[in-house]
Amino acid sequence: MPDSSLSDLVTWLRAAGESTRLRLLALCADRDLSVSDLATAVAQSEPRVSRHLKILSEAGLIARLRQGQWVHYRVTQAEPTAAFVQSLLAQVNRNDAQLVRDRGRLAAAAATASSEQSAAAESKLGRALRSFVEGTGANQAPRAALVIGVDHLEVLEATARAAGQCAAIAHSRRAAQAARAYAEREEFTCQVLLAANGETLSERDIAKALAGCAARESFDAIVLDRFRANSGALAAMLSTARRALAPGGKLWLFERYESLESPRERVVEHPIARVRRLLTESGLACERLSPIEADGEHVLAAVAALRAQSPSQTTSVA
């Protein structure tokens, strides 16, 4: 090892002398990884992992690499710190049970993200939903767009390519990883954020998305692409999304028929009537409703705008 000062050695040892940080070093020695990757591997929250990475970074043991709009981490290549890290990790048993579990979680998450990405890329339903978005106005180049949920990556791509700026809110870490990987592979730009609550949409999520769109206070286009929301959650999401929609902007909604049906209610409301009602109650005027069937799924696709104070607009069903 090259000569190092006593002060440097103490700094490095303090930074690396904690079990989670040592595990993070071992993972970053294998390949470049994001905060999300590392949080998955060590089964801890992203904020907690970020604090550990900050300590390692400030000590010079790891380097931050910006790749497009994402940051990845790797062990430093700068001497003499690199020699210290190499020497330290040489003392670590790669077959240690904890490290094996870390690498296993990371590999499983990568495989799942790859599978989700591949499935979405080959989805007939995804292509049909993309055609609906493109055919109902998203190709009018909105200045800022928001995609809530990333169930169909073709829809995310179409929206991002049309918009000047695009943000997406994913409701699971794996979905976020899949969306980021897809955007990188297909070479389009979109800021992908993780929702604060995996079940709904919050004002905090909207604020984070707007913060990434410079000088914007609202979105010209919002796409709600979440297939796992029941009617109550959907109503809440629509209300939150409507408040983020700019005057003159449009909102797209995709929902499965079965999620809109409520067989336990005394009066069963038809899915088309339910979508119209939910949009109206959220302050939106439905401009078009289209049933779409593909890949064995039955989906209602709708596009709406902010409801004017004047008499409601006419809704067409295609």
Secondary structure, 3 states (H helix, E strand, C coil): CCCCCHHHHHHHHHHHCCHHHHHHHHHHHHCCEEHHHHHHHHCCCHHHHHHHHHHHHHCCCEEEEEECCEEEEEECCCCCHHHHHHHHHHCCCCCCHHHHHHHHHHHHHHHHHHHHHHHHHCCHHHHHHHHHHHHHHHCCCCCEEEEECCCCHHHHHHHHHHCCEEEEEECCHHHHHHHHHHHHHHCCCCEEEECCCCCCCCHHHHHHHHHCCCCCCCEEEEEEECCCCCHHHHHHHHHHHHHCEEEEEEEEEEEEHHHHCCCCCCCCCCHHHHHHHHHHHCCEEEEEEEEEEECCEEEEEEEEEECCCCCCCCCEEC
